[in-house]
Amino acid sequence: MLKEPLFKILSLNNEGSAINAVLEIDEHNEIFAGHFPDHPVVPGACMLQIVKEVLASALNMPLRLVKADNIKFLSLVEPSTQTVQLSIAYQLIDSDIKIIANLMAGEVVCMKLSGTFQEYSN
C-alpha cells in the first residue's frame, strides 16, 4: 500500500448525473520509482483506481468495479503533467452504477472507461 496518495482532488463538481474533477498527480510518489524510473508514467491500473475513488467520493459510498465494458488507454499520463481532468457520466440502475469516464491531460484524452460499479460492503 502506498504511504502517500497518488493524487489529490483539487475540485469536484457533482451535478445531476455528471461528475467533473480536477486532480493533482503527486509526481514524487513512490510508485514512479518502479513505473518507470527513467520515464515515469501513471499505470493504467492507477487510472482505473482514480475513477473509482473520485466516483466513490462524489457519491459518498464505497464502490467496486464489477464490469469494464470498454477500457481504452489512449495516451500516457506523465506525472510531470501534474493536473488532469476527470469527467464521469453516471446512471443509477437498480444496484448498478453505469458510468462513462474520460481522463484527460489538457486537451488530450488519456483514458476512456465504460463500466459498472456497485456499492461495496464487507
N, C-alpha and C positions, 0 to 999 in steps of 0.2 A: 504494500500500500504506500502511496506517495505521502511524504511528510507535508509537503506544501501543495495546495491545489494548482492544477494546470492552468486554470483560468478564473477570472472573477467577472461577475456581471456588473457592467457599468450602467446599463439602463435596461429596463424590462417593461414592455407595454403589452398588456393582455386585454384586448377589446373584442367583444363578440366571440368569434371563433378564430382569431388571429393573434399570434404572439410575435412580437418583434423585439429583438435584444441586441445590444452591442456588448461584446465581450472583449476582455483584455487577456491575451495569452502571456503567461509568465515565461519569457524567453530564457530565463535562468533555471527553469525547472529541471530536476534531476532526470526526468525521462529522456531529455535530449542528449544525455551522455551516451545512451545506447541506441538512439534513433535519430539521427546518425551523427557520430562525433564530428565529422568533417563537413557535413551539410545537414543540419538538424531540420526535421520536418515533423509536423503533428501526425502521429499514427492514425490510420483510418479508424481503428477501434476507439481511439480517444475522441474522434469526431462524433461517432455514434453516442458515446458517453455524454458528450456536451449536449447533444439534442435531448437525451433522456433527462439530464439534470436540469436543464432550462425548462423543459416541459413540466417536470415534477415540481419545480419551484413555482411556476406560473399557476399550476392547478392545485398547489398545496397538498400533494399526496405522493406517497412513494409509488414508483412505477417500475415495470419491467417490460422490455421489448419482447413480444410474443411472436411477431411475424414481420419480416422485412420483405415486402413485395418487390421492391426495387431499390437498389443502392448503386449510385454512380459516383465514383471518385474522379473528378474531372480535372483538378489542379491541386498541386501541393500547397499546404499551408505552412509557410515558413514562420517560425516563432518571432523572427525579427519584424514581421508584419505587425505584430502586437495586437491590433484590434481587428476583429472580424464581426460580421453581422449575421444573425441567425433569424430566419423567418420561418414560422410554423403555422400552417393552416390545419385546424383540427376539427373533428366531428365526433361527438359522443353518440355511440350506437350500442345500446344495452350496456354491457360491461366493457366494451371496447372503446378505445380512443384511437380513431383512424387519423393519421397525420400525413402531410406532405411538407417536407422541410428542405430549406436551402441554406447552406452555409457559404458565406461569401467573404472574400478579402477584397475590399473596394468594389469594383465592378465585376470582378472575376468570380464566377460560381465555382466553388471548390468541391462541394458535395451536394448531392440530391438524395433524399430518402423518402420513400413511400412505405409506410408500415403501420403496425398496430401495437399499441401499448395497452396494458391493463394495470389496475391498481395492484400493488404488491402487498401481500400480507404474510407474516411468518407462520 
